[in-house]
């Protein structure tokens, strides 16, 4: 811990508010929590993104949402429409699920064209894009090829998982993705980073972001270790937890 400040760790966290049963009250409490802990972003259900972006104005926490979530099988034109709507609603970081079926079918031209189209939309708006592989369904050769495609296109992050597949991030996958991605492409872990020690471990592997609904569980111990005062909220934002 001596090598890291609180913000070094807090700015690794994309606070996830994606469970479909979350109420508006849950979402508002989650945004409150994200602001209080000064995390990197709030990744929220698309329908609430505009309100989220408004709430985050003036903070250093970014507004993010999902595209093609969680299975990636939407038509490319639908993902395009989702992306345009998200950017109009104030999205600063897009978490896009690849077309998993097309990846497994080795239809790399389709996969490349879709990622390139969505990346162009994001970058033309001066915003960023994370490409979700859903590694639990893929073999290493798929993951490596996706890393190469994403590096060629110049996406901002490659991401392990949605948090809603059969498993989440593994240390082996994170090492593989870091080794096969351009230095300019960052790596995001989702699913499986549930405590401070794991957060530190994946950071040491070169991971710059983690998707989590367990922000308090990750960052409260960090504040204790760093001798910082606890963060107190009037309502601790108790809400449903996802696979993150």
N, C-alpha and C positions, 0 to 999 in steps of 0.2 A: 504493500500500500504506500510505502514511502515514496515511490516513484510517480504516484498519481495524485492529482488534485481531485476535489469533488466534481468539478465540471468536466474533467477528463472522462469520468465515468458516467455522469448524468447525461452528457451529450453523446453517449453511445446508445441511449434508449429511445426507441420509437414506442411510445405508450399505446398499446393496442386496445381499441374500443370497437371490436368487430363481432362480438357474440350477438346473434340475431335476436335473442330474447332480452337484450338490454333495453331498458326504458329510457325515455328522455331524461328523467332524473338521474339514471345511471350515467348517461353520456355527459351530462352537465357536471356531475361530480368527478367523472374521469378527467374532464378538461381542467377542472379546478386543481386536481392532483398533479396533472402534468405541468401546469404553470407553477405550482408551489415547489415542485422538485426540479424545475428548470431543465427538463429533458430535451432531447433533440427535436422530437415531433410527436404529434398525436396522429395516429393512423385510425381513422374513424369511418364508419359506414357512409357510403356516398350520399345518402339522402340528407345527412346531418352535416356534411362538409361545409356548406356555406356559413352556417351558424358557428361552426367550430373555427373557421378562419376569422370570422368577426371577433370571436372571443379571444383569439390569440394575437390580435393586432396590438402592437406596442410591446409584446414580449419577444424573447429570443427563441420561442418554441414554434416550430413550423407546422403547417397544416398538411396532412397527407391522407391519401385514401387509396382504395384498391380498384384495379381494372381487371375484368375477366375473372373475378374472384368467386369461389375458390378453385374451380376446376379447369379454367383456361380454355374451355371449349366454345366460347362465343365466336361468332363470325368476326373476322378482322374488322369489318365495317362497323359492327356493334362496339368493339373495343375502341375504335376510332371515335365514335360518337360519345362513348363514356369518357374518354380522355378529354375531348373538347369541352364537355359539360363540367368535368372536374376542374379544368384550368379556369373556366369562366367563374366557377364558384370559389376560386382562391387557392386551389391546390398548389403547393410548392414542391411536393415530392409524390410521384406516382409509383405505387407498388403493383406491377403488372404480372399476371400469371401467363407463362408461355402456353401455347396449345400443346398440352401433354400428349395427346393422341398423335399429333403430327410429329412430335419429337420421337416418339416410340416407333412411328412409321418411317422414320429417317427421311422425312420430307424437309430437308434442310433449307431449300430455297424458300418454301412457304414460311418456315420459322424465321429465317433471316429477314424476309421482306416485312413480316408483321412487326418484328422488334424494331427494325429500321424506321418504319412508318411512325410508330408510337414515340420512338426516341426523337425523331425530327420534330414532332408536335410539341413535345416537352421542351426541347432545347430552343426551338423557335420562340417559345414563351418565356425563355430564361429560367426554366424550372428543371427539376431533376427527375430521373427515372431509375427505379430498381426493378430488375427482372427476376421473377421468382421461378425457380426450376421445378420445385416439388421433388426433391431428390429421392424420397422414399420409393418412388415408382420407376426410377431410372437406374441404368447401369453406369459404371464409371465412364465408358466411352461416350455416352450421351452427355454427361456432365462436362467432360473435357471439350466436346464439340460446342456446347452452349457457351462455355467460357471463351472459346476462340471467336465465335460469332459476336458475342457481346463486346469483346475487346476490339474487334475490327470496326464495329459500329460506333463504339465510344459511349456505351451506357455508363451511368454513374455508379451503380452497384449491381452485383450479382447476389442473389439471395437464395438461401437453401430451401425454404419451404413456406407454406401458407400458415402453418400451425393447425391445419385441419386435415392433413393427410394422415397416414398410418404411423408416421414418426416425424420428428423434427430434425434439427441440426445435430450433426455428430462432429467430433473433432477431426475424424478422418476426412469427411466431406469438406470441412472448412480448410484443411491443409491442401486438399486437392484443388479446390476452387482458387485459393490464393496462389498456388503454384502455377496454375494454367491461365490466369487472367493477367492482362496488362497491368503494370504498376499504377496506371491512372484509373483503373477500375477498382472500386472498393468492394468489400465483402460484408454481407449482412447475414447474421444468424437468426433464425426464427424457430421456436420450439426447442426446449431442452436447456435453455439458459435460465435456471431457476434459483440460483444463489450467487452471492458475491464471488465466491471462489471460482465458479465456472465463468462468470463474467470476466474476471481477471485472466483466466486461462485462455479464453478465446481472444481477448485483446492481445495477448502475447503472441498469438498466431497471426495477427494482422487483421483481425475483424474490427471494423470501425462502427458498426451498428448492430443492435439486437432488438428484435421485436419482442415485446413482453407486455403482459397484463399484470405482471408481478413487480411493478416498479418499486413499491414500498419495500418489498422483501429484498430487492437487490440493493437499494440505495440507503435504507436505514442503517444497515450494518456498516456501510462505507462511511457514513457520517459519524457513527460511534468510533470507528477506527481512526478517523481523522480528527477527533476531538471537537466535532461540530455540534451545535444545538440541534435537538430533534425538530422535525417539521411537524407542526400541529395543525390539523384541519378541524373545522367545526363538525364536519361529518367526514369520516375517513374514506368515504367513497367506496364503501363495501359493495361489490357488484359481482356478477357472474364472471367466472374465469374461463378462458379459452385454452386451446392446446398450446398457446404461447407460454 
